[in-house]
Amino acid sequence: MAKLAHYHNLFPALRDFVSLGKPVWGTCAGLIFLANEATGQKLGGQELIGGLDCTVHRNFFGSQIQSFETELVVPKLAEQEGGSDRCRGVFIRAPAIIKAGPDVEVLADYTVPLDKLRSVASDAEAEEAITDSQGKVIVAVRQGNILGTAFHPELTSDIRWHSYFLKMRKASDETSLECLDLSNQNSYYPLGRRPFDLPIFE
């Protein structure tokens, strides 16, 4: 993403878009892209858009084969969008936020199991961060117009994260938007099925 943005000279426009207050949602790699700082990078690092006052560990949870699913406690999401105070988190070669500024609202965190601490904390900075936070890392945040998730809400049937984001858009420009509930497929698609059968997890 950074290489393409640099090659096509997109960084100035992307930074302007974020600074204008337009709602922006960074998921997984997008969360890294929006952070002011990133650790755990490859040699030479990468350029970031910034705007989100946090430090993201780029590959905190390890390699692709260490991807996982878990249940997250999300009381603030439930308060605004209703439903359960828990949601399914799908983490795919995922980052984690190890430091967050005072203006960053934490929407979800994850307690790293003790038996996984050594494998996920791949450097001293990450290990120190999760030790200081009693084994927890931040996995969802909001700061003003920026929403960031280390996991993939689009791979679950829970539409509340998308609804939450659309309401951020509505608040910024009063455009009327809503998230359609496609659990009853016949209510929207006349043929009774989504146009693409994605691997959506209940």
Stockholm file with secondary structure:
# STOCKHOLM 1.0

chainA/1-202         MAKLAHYHNLFPALRDFVSLGKPVWGTCAGLIFLANEATGQKLGGQELIGGLDCTVHRNFFGSQIQSFETELVVPKLAEQEGGSDRCRGVFIRAPAIIKAGPDVEVLADYTVPLDKLRSVASDAEAEEAITDSQGKVIVAVRQGNILGTAFHPELTSDIRWHSYFLKMRKASDETSLECLDLSNQNSYYPLGRRPFDLPIFE
#=GR chainA/1-202 SS CHHHHHHTTCHHHHHHHHHTTCCEEEETHHHHHHEEEEESCCTTCCCCCCCEEEEEETTTTCSGGGCEEEEEECHHHHHHHCSCSEEEEEESSCCEEEEECTTCEEEEEEECCGGGHHHHCCSHHHHHHHHHTTTEEEEEEEETTEEEESSCGGGBSCCHHHHHHHHHHHHHHCCCCCCCCCSSGGGTCTTSSCSSCCCCBC
#=GC SS_cons         CHHHHHHTTCHHHHHHHHHTTCCEEEETHHHHHHEEEEESCCTTCCCCCCCEEEEEETTTTCSGGGCEEEEEECHHHHHHHCSCSEEEEEESSCCEEEEECTTCEEEEEEECCGGGHHHHCCSHHHHHHHHHTTTEEEEEEEETTEEEESSCGGGBSCCHHHHHHHHHHHHHHCCCCCCCCCSSGGGTCTTSSCSSCCCCBC
//
